Amino acid sequence: MARKSYFRDILSVFGSNVSVTFSNLIIGIILSRVLGAAGFGLYSSLIVVPVIVVGFTQLGIRRSTIYHIGQKDINENHLASALILLWFYTSALSIIICGLVFFFSANQPYDPLLVVLVLLSIPLLLMNLFAGGIFLGKEEILRANIINAGPALLTLLLTVLFVWLMKLSVLGAFIAIAVANFLMFFFVYRTIIGEYRYKITWKYHEGLMKSMVKLGLVNAVSIFVMQLNYRIDVLMLKKLSSLEQVGFYSLATQIAEQIWHIPHAIEAIVLSRSANTDNDDSVTRVVASIFRLSMIFGVLVSVIIFYVTPFFIPLIFGKDFVSSVPMIQAILPGVLILVGFRILNSRLTGKGKPEVAIYCFVPALVINFIANIFLIPKFGGMGAVWSTNISYSLGSVAFLIVYSKKIKMPVSEILTFRKSDFLFFRDIKLLRRKKAGTNP
């Protein structure tokens, strides 16, 4: 059977990500309206802990799974069994670390019930992440889309119920997250056990697990470093500023980072194709073309966000969040430049080389931390914005230089547009004709 085009797969994932964007936007509106700046700041400061911790403790297993399935030299029953054991280990590790962080956090107004809900959601979240690796490794894009968009859509519906209608405040927000992830966990179970009929054993597949963890750990460190770059500002804002500034900054990043749905859609496909391909040169050329086109889309989306934000924020989120507007506008350059990094990084990760991102973004993380120390006390959320811009820019430029050496393609060749780049859109015409029932 003919393989789908890059464009159709990317369009499919992009559609899934658009639904995630819409869901998260509505969730953000509901939470900001109902909880207010301080309540939204509390929610953000609480949820950022498992986001950062899981970014590391998942051990990069999702991406490692994509790579190993793509190599097609491993018994999938053994791989699924190894994955279940790794799920148990990573869930326990995540719960312990998050629990310790919450327990030893000074001056934190955290309700123990909120902490329990967050901790119980972690194993469900991890299983959904690992299952996404199976689906992408098998190039089953539809199921990967379901596991991607399902939690957000369900969380939206449940947030309306628990936060808006039942008035359960921050507690309702975390109940919604927990229930949504449980429902998706049930979908994963039915697919893996019921349809794939994997025979799960509790045997310790030493060689396979070591291989998965070895590659996964490098992925995990890479993801952890990037998560810290994304979220360390929120943690430092809470320490060096106020909950209101956390709320303003969290909303600003939530809006600006919608640009990342472009590379999110692309990197999933590039990861899957890179793991399954026998033609490295062809994929490398296609990825470079996608990189250039994505930067154009990113610029266009950034311009729209820049000019729409002053009207959109007070209208949708309320006048209390007007202070987020200049933060959104100022952080757009840093968020935009990271679009290119994420696409190129997915190519190297699919080739089993995720360590390059670590080399480039650990120094950027240190710079981000130091800049926050100096800028946040004086400028609040806007100081965090400029620290982020500096960090993202330096890390991305460094990565581009190293990437060009790894794939043996000059930086100028990666950045130079070609007429062939825009032939990529011929798939749009073919897709429209197919839907219309005509011959291409």
C-alpha positions as CSV (number, residue, x, y, z in Angstrom):
1,M,0.0,0.0,0.0
2,A,1.4,3.4,-0.9
3,R,2.6,5.5,1.9
4,K,0.8,8.7,2.5
5,S,2.5,12.0,1.6
6,Y,4.3,14.1,4.2
7,F,1.7,16.8,3.6
8,R,-1.3,14.6,4.3
9,D,0.2,13.1,7.4
10,I,1.2,16.6,8.7
11,L,-2.2,18.0,7.8
12,S,-3.8,15.2,9.8
13,V,-1.6,15.8,12.9
14,F,-2.1,19.6,12.5
15,G,-5.8,19.1,12.6
16,S,-5.4,17.2,15.8
17,N,-3.2,19.9,17.2
18,V,-5.7,22.6,16.2
19,S,-8.3,20.8,18.3
20,V,-5.8,20.8,21.2
21,T,-5.2,24.5,20.7
22,F,-9.0,25.2,20.7
23,S,-9.5,23.1,23.7
24,N,-6.7,24.6,25.7
25,L,-7.8,28.1,24.7
26,I,-11.3,27.6,26.0
27,I,-9.9,25.9,29.1
28,G,-7.7,28.9,29.7
29,I,-10.6,31.3,29.2
30,I,-12.7,29.4,31.7
31,L,-10.0,29.1,34.3
32,S,-8.9,32.7,34.0
33,R,-12.5,34.0,34.2
34,V,-13.6,31.8,37.1
35,L,-10.3,31.6,39.1
36,G,-8.9,35.1,38.5
37,A,-5.2,36.0,38.1
38,A,-4.2,34.7,41.6
39,G,-6.2,31.5,41.2
40,F,-4.9,30.9,37.7
41,G,-1.4,31.6,39.0
42,L,-1.9,28.9,41.7
43,Y,-3.1,26.4,39.1
44,S,-0.1,27.2,36.9
45,S,2.4,27.0,39.7
46,L,1.0,23.6,40.8
47,I,0.8,22.0,37.4
48,V,4.2,23.1,36.3
49,V,5.9,20.7,38.8
50,P,4.6,17.4,37.2
51,V,5.2,18.8,33.7
52,I,8.9,19.4,34.4
53,V,9.3,16.1,36.4
54,V,7.5,13.9,33.9
55,G,9.6,15.5,31.2
56,F,12.6,13.8,32.7
57,T,11.2,10.7,34.5
58,Q,9.5,9.4,31.4
59,L,13.1,8.6,30.4
60,G,12.4,9.5,26.8
61,I,10.7,6.2,26.3
62,R,8.1,7.5,23.9
63,R,10.7,8.5,21.4
64,S,12.9,5.5,22.1
65,T,9.8,3.3,21.3
66,I,9.3,5.1,18.0
67,Y,12.9,4.4,17.1
68,H,12.9,0.7,18.1
69,I,9.6,-0.1,16.4
70,G,10.7,1.7,13.3
71,Q,13.8,-0.5,13.1
72,K,11.5,-3.6,12.7
73,D,14.0,-6.0,14.3
74,I,12.3,-6.5,17.7
75,N,9.4,-8.7,18.7
76,E,6.6,-6.2,19.4
77,N,5.2,-8.5,22.2
78,H,8.5,-8.2,24.0
79,L,8.6,-4.5,23.4
80,A,5.1,-3.9,24.7
81,S,6.0,-6.0,27.8
82,A,9.2,-4.0,28.4
83,L,7.2,-0.9,28.0
84,I,4.7,-1.9,30.7
85,L,7.5,-2.5,33.2
86,L,9.1,0.8,32.3
87,W,5.8,2.4,32.9
88,F,5.6,1.1,36.4
89,Y,9.1,2.2,37.2
90,T,8.7,5.7,35.7
91,S,5.3,6.3,37.3
92,A,6.7,5.4,40.8
93,L,9.7,7.6,40.3
94,S,7.6,10.6,39.1
95,I,5.2,10.3,42.0
96,I,8.0,10.2,44.5
97,I,9.8,13.2,43.1
98,C,6.7,15.3,42.7
99,G,5.6,14.3,46.2
100,L,8.9,15.4,47.6
101,V,8.8,18.7,45.8
102,F,5.3,19.5,47.0
103,F,6.2,18.4,50.6
104,F,9.3,20.5,50.9
105,S,8.1,23.5,49.1
106,A,8.1,26.4,51.5
107,N,5.2,28.9,51.8
108,Q,3.1,27.0,49.2
109,P,-0.7,27.3,49.6
110,Y,-1.3,23.8,48.2
111,D,-4.4,21.9,49.3
112,P,-3.3,18.2,50.0
113,L,-6.3,17.0,47.9
114,L,-5.0,18.9,44.9
115,V,-1.6,17.3,45.4
116,V,-3.1,13.8,45.5
117,L,-5.1,14.4,42.3
118,V,-1.9,15.6,40.5
119,L,0.0,12.6,41.7
120,L,-2.7,10.1,40.7
121,S,-2.8,11.7,37.2
122,I,0.9,11.0,36.5
123,P,0.7,7.2,35.7
124,L,-2.3,7.9,33.4
125,L,-0.4,10.6,31.6
126,L,2.7,8.5,31.2
127,M,0.8,5.5,29.7
128,N,-0.8,7.8,27.2
129,L,2.6,9.2,26.3
130,F,4.1,5.7,25.9
131,A,1.2,4.5,23.8
132,G,1.7,7.5,21.5
133,G,5.2,6.1,20.8
134,I,3.7,2.7,19.7
135,F,1.2,4.4,17.4
136,L,3.8,6.7,15.8
137,G,6.4,3.9,15.5
138,K,3.8,1.8,13.6
139,E,2.9,5.0,11.6
140,E,-0.7,4.7,12.7
141,I,-1.3,8.5,12.6
142,L,-5.0,8.3,13.3
143,R,-4.6,6.6,16.6
144,A,-1.7,8.9,17.5
145,N,-4.0,11.9,16.8
146,I,-6.6,10.4,19.1
147,I,-4.2,10.0,21.9
148,N,-2.9,13.5,21.3
149,A,-6.2,15.4,21.1
150,G,-8.4,13.2,23.3
151,P,-7.1,14.4,26.7
152,A,-7.5,18.0,25.8
153,L,-11.0,17.7,24.4
154,L,-12.1,15.6,27.3
155,T,-10.5,18.0,29.8
156,L,-12.4,20.9,28.2
157,L,-15.8,19.2,28.6
158,L,-15.0,18.2,32.2
159,T,-13.6,21.7,33.0
160,V,-17.0,23.1,31.9
161,L,-18.7,20.7,34.2
162,F,-16.5,20.8,37.3
163,V,-15.1,24.4,37.2
164,W,-17.8,26.4,35.5
165,L,-21.1,24.6,36.4
166,M,-20.2,23.0,39.7
167,K,-17.9,25.8,40.9
168,L,-15.2,23.5,42.2
169,S,-12.5,26.1,41.5
170,V,-8.9,24.8,41.2
171,L,-10.0,21.4,42.6
172,G,-12.4,21.0,39.6
173,A,-9.6,21.9,37.2
174,F,-7.5,19.0,38.4
175,I,-10.5,16.6,38.7
176,A,-11.1,17.3,35.0
177,I,-7.5,16.5,34.1
178,A,-7.5,13.3,36.1
179,V,-10.8,11.9,34.7
180,A,-9.8,12.9,31.1
181,N,-6.5,11.0,31.3
182,F,-8.2,8.0,32.8
183,L,-10.7,7.8,29.9
184,M,-7.8,7.9,27.4
185,F,-6.0,5.3,29.5
186,F,-9.0,3.0,28.9
187,F,-8.8,3.7,25.1
188,V,-5.1,2.7,25.2
189,Y,-5.8,-0.5,27.0
190,R,-8.5,-1.6,24.6
191,T,-6.3,-0.8,21.6
192,I,-3.1,-2.5,22.8
193,I,-4.7,-5.5,24.4
194,G,-7.9,-5.8,22.5
195,E,-6.9,-4.9,18.9
196,Y,-3.1,-5.4,18.7
197,R,-3.5,-8.5,21.0
198,Y,-0.1,-8.0,22.5
199,K,0.8,-10.7,24.9
200,I,2.1,-8.9,27.9
201,T,4.5,-10.9,30.1
202,W,6.3,-9.7,33.2
203,K,9.6,-11.1,32.0
204,Y,12.6,-8.8,32.3
205,H,13.8,-8.4,28.7
206,E,17.2,-7.2,29.8
207,G,18.8,-6.4,26.4
208,L,15.7,-4.7,25.1
209,M,15.0,-2.7,28.2
210,K,18.7,-1.6,28.4
211,S,18.6,-0.5,24.8
212,M,15.3,1.4,25.3
213,V,16.5,3.1,28.5
214,K,20.0,3.9,27.1
215,L,18.5,5.8,24.1
216,G,15.6,7.0,26.1
217,L,17.7,8.5,28.9
218,V,19.5,10.8,26.4
219,N,16.0,11.7,25.1
220,A,14.9,12.3,28.6
221,V,17.7,14.6,29.5
222,S,17.1,16.5,26.2
223,I,13.3,16.8,27.0
224,F,14.1,17.8,30.6
225,V,16.5,20.5,29.6
226,M,13.9,21.9,27.1
227,Q,11.1,21.7,29.7
228,L,13.2,23.6,32.1
229,N,13.9,26.2,29.4
230,Y,10.1,26.5,28.9
231,R,9.0,26.4,32.5
232,I,11.8,27.6,34.8
233,D,10.5,31.1,34.4
234,V,7.2,30.2,36.1
235,L,9.0,28.7,39.0
236,M,11.4,31.7,39.4
237,L,8.5,34.2,39.0
238,K,6.7,32.6,41.9
239,K,9.8,32.8,44.0
240,L,11.0,36.3,42.9
241,S,7.7,38.0,42.1
242,S,3.9,37.4,42.7
243,L,1.2,35.0,41.8
244,E,-0.4,37.7,39.7
245,Q,2.8,37.9,37.6
246,V,2.8,34.1,37.3
247,G,-0.7,34.3,36.0
248,F,0.0,37.1,33.5
249,Y,3.2,35.3,32.2
250,S,1.5,31.9,32.1
251,L,-1.3,33.3,29.9
252,A,1.3,35.0,27.7
253,T,3.3,31.9,27.0
254,Q,0.1,29.8,26.5
255,I,-1.0,32.2,23.8
256,A,2.4,32.7,22.1
257,E,3.2,29.0,22.2
258,Q,0.3,28.2,19.9
259,I,2.8,28.8,17.1
260,W,4.4,25.6,18.2
261,H,1.5,23.6,16.8
262,I,3.3,24.0,13.5
263,P,6.4,22.1,14.6
264,H,4.3,19.8,16.8
265,A,2.5,18.5,13.7
266,I,5.6,18.2,11.7
267,E,8.0,16.7,14.3
268,A,5.6,13.7,14.9
269,I,5.7,12.8,11.2
270,V,9.5,13.5,10.8
271,L,10.2,11.3,13.9
272,S,8.2,8.5,12.5
273,R,9.6,8.7,9.0
274,S,13.2,9.1,10.2
275,A,12.9,6.0,12.3
276,N,11.4,3.9,9.5
277,T,13.3,5.2,6.4
278,D,16.1,3.6,4.4
279,N,16.7,6.8,2.4
280,D,18.4,9.3,4.8
281,D,19.3,11.8,2.1
282,S,15.8,12.1,0.8
283,V,14.3,12.7,4.3
284,T,17.0,15.2,5.1
285,R,16.2,17.3,2.0
286,V,12.5,17.1,2.7
287,V,13.0,18.2,6.4
288,A,15.1,21.2,5.3
289,S,12.3,22.2,2.9
290,I,9.7,21.8,5.7
291,F,11.9,23.8,8.0
292,R,12.0,26.8,5.6
293,L,8.2,26.7,4.9
294,S,7.4,26.4,8.6
295,M,9.4,29.6,9.4
296,I,7.2,31.4,6.9
297,F,4.0,30.1,8.5
298,G,5.5,30.9,11.9
299,V,6.1,34.6,10.9
300,L,2.6,34.9,9.5
301,V,1.0,33.5,12.7
302,S,3.2,35.7,14.8
303,V,2.1,38.8,13.0
304,I,-1.5,37.8,13.5
305,I,-1.0,37.2,17.2
306,F,0.8,40.4,17.6
307,Y,-2.0,42.6,16.2
308,V,-5.0,40.6,17.4
309,T,-3.8,40.2,21.0
310,P,-4.6,43.8,22.3
311,F,-8.3,43.2,21.4
312,F,-8.5,39.5,22.0
313,I,-7.1,39.3,25.6
314,P,-9.4,41.8,27.4
315,L,-12.4,40.6,25.4
316,I,-11.9,36.9,26.0
317,F,-10.0,36.7,29.3
318,G,-11.1,39.9,31.0
319,K,-9.5,43.2,31.8
320,D,-7.6,41.7,34.7
321,F,-5.3,40.1,32.1
322,V,-4.4,43.2,30.1
323,S,-0.9,43.0,31.5
324,S,-0.4,39.8,29.5
325,V,-0.6,41.7,26.2
326,P,2.9,43.3,26.1
327,M,4.3,40.0,27.3
328,I,2.7,38.0,24.5
329,Q,4.0,40.5,21.9
330,A,7.5,40.6,23.3
331,I,7.9,36.8,23.6
332,L,6.9,36.0,20.0
333,P,10.5,36.3,18.5
334,G,11.9,33.7,20.9
335,V,8.9,31.3,20.4
336,L,9.2,31.7,16.7
337,I,12.9,30.9,16.5
338,L,12.3,27.7,18.4
339,V,9.9,26.5,15.7
340,G,12.9,25.8,13.5
341,F,14.8,24.1,16.2
342,R,12.0,21.7,17.0
343,I,11.7,20.5,13.4
344,L,15.4,20.0,12.9
345,N,15.7,18.3,16.3
346,S,13.0,15.8,15.4
347,R,15.1,14.7,12.4
348,L,18.2,13.9,14.6
349,T,16.0,12.3,17.3
350,G,14.5,10.0,14.7
351,K,18.0,9.0,13.7
352,G,18.8,8.1,17.4
353,K,20.9,11.3,18.1
354,P,18.9,13.3,20.6
355,E,22.0,14.4,22.5
356,V,22.7,17.3,20.2
357,A,19.9,19.3,21.8
358,I,21.5,18.8,25.2
359,Y,24.8,20.2,24.1
360,C,23.1,23.3,22.7
361,F,20.4,24.0,25.3
362,V,22.2,23.3,28.6
363,P,24.3,26.5,28.2
364,A,21.1,28.3,27.1
365,L,19.3,27.1,30.2
366,V,22.1,28.5,32.4
367,I,21.9,31.8,30.7
368,N,18.1,31.8,31.1
369,F,18.5,31.1,34.9
370,I,21.1,33.9,35.4
371,A,19.1,36.4,33.3
372,N,15.9,35.6,35.3
373,I,17.7,36.4,38.6
374,F,18.6,39.8,37.4
375,L,15.5,40.7,35.3
376,I,12.5,39.2,37.2
377,P,12.9,41.3,40.4
378,K,13.0,44.5,38.4
379,F,10.6,43.8,35.6
380,G,8.4,40.9,36.8
381,G,6.9,38.8,34.0
382,M,8.4,41.0,31.3
383,G,11.9,40.2,32.7
384,A,11.0,36.5,32.3
385,V,10.0,37.2,28.7
386,W,13.4,38.7,27.8
387,S,15.3,35.9,29.6
388,T,13.3,33.4,27.5
389,N,14.0,35.3,24.2
390,I,17.7,35.3,24.9
391,S,17.8,31.6,25.9
392,Y,15.7,30.4,22.9
393,S,17.6,32.4,20.4
394,L,21.1,31.4,21.5
395,G,20.2,27.7,21.9
396,S,18.5,27.5,18.5
397,V,21.3,29.2,16.6
398,A,23.9,26.9,18.2
399,F,21.7,23.9,17.3
400,L,21.4,25.0,13.7
401,I,25.2,25.1,13.4
402,V,25.7,21.7,14.9
403,Y,22.9,20.2,12.9
404,S,24.4,21.3,9.6
405,K,27.7,19.6,10.6
406,K,25.9,16.4,11.6
407,I,23.9,16.0,8.4
408,K,26.7,17.5,6.2
409,M,24.5,20.2,4.8
410,P,25.8,23.9,5.0
411,V,23.7,26.3,7.0
412,S,23.3,28.5,3.9
413,E,21.7,25.5,2.1
414,I,19.3,24.8,5.0
415,L,18.2,28.4,5.0
416,T,18.0,29.2,1.3
417,F,14.5,28.9,-0.2
418,R,14.0,27.0,-3.5
419,K,11.2,26.9,-6.0
420,S,10.8,23.2,-5.2
421,D,9.9,24.1,-1.6
422,F,6.6,25.4,-2.8
423,L,5.8,22.3,-4.8
424,F,5.1,20.8,-1.4
425,F,1.7,22.4,-1.7
426,R,0.7,20.4,-4.8
427,D,-0.6,17.8,-2.3
428,I,-3.3,20.4,-1.3
429,K,-4.7,20.3,-4.9
430,L,-4.5,16.5,-5.0
431,L,-6.2,16.2,-1.7
432,R,-9.0,18.6,-2.7
433,R,-9.5,16.7,-6.0
434,K,-9.6,13.4,-4.1
435,K,-12.3,14.7,-1.7
436,A,-14.2,16.0,-4.7
437,G,-14.1,12.5,-6.3
438,T,-12.2,13.7,-9.4
439,N,-9.0,12.3,-10.9
440,P,-5.8,14.2,-10.0
